[in-house]
Amino acid sequence: MKLTTAFTILNQKFNEIDLFRDAIRRRKLATERLHNDYRKMYKTHQFAY
């Protein structure tokens, strides 16, 4: 049987918050990378036609 105290509940909540922060940070980095890729593509193909 696992002992449930206020500390274990708080600790679990903090871990969940850390996971959310990490997911948000990763998504932000992915979108920044995508924007950078689009900028590079636009710069290289801007005068192609």
N, C-alpha and C positions, 0 to 999 in steps of 0.2 A: 504494500500500500504506500502510495506516495503522499508525503506530507505537504499540504497546501497551506502556505502562509501568505501574508500580505506581500512579503518580499519576493516570493516565487512568482506571484501574479504580476507584480511590478516588473520583475526581471523579464518575464515573458512579453509584456507589453513593450519594453524597451527593445527587445530583440526584434519584435514585429516592426517597430518604428525604424530600426536600422535597416531592415530588409526593404521597407518602402523607400527610404532615402536612397539606398543603393540602386534600386530599380529606376527611380526617377533620374538619378545621376547618369546611369547607363543610357537611358532613353535620350536624355539631353545630349550626351556625347554622340550618339548615333545620328541624331538630327543635325548636329553641327557638322559632322563628317559628310552627311548628305548634301548640306548646303555648300560646303567647300568643294565637293565634287562637281556640283552644278555650276559654281563660279568658274572652276577650271575649264569645264566643257564650254561654257559661254565665251570665255576669253579666247580659247583656241579656235572656236568655230565662228567667231563674231565676223571676221572678214573673209570667210571662206566662199561666200557667194558673190 
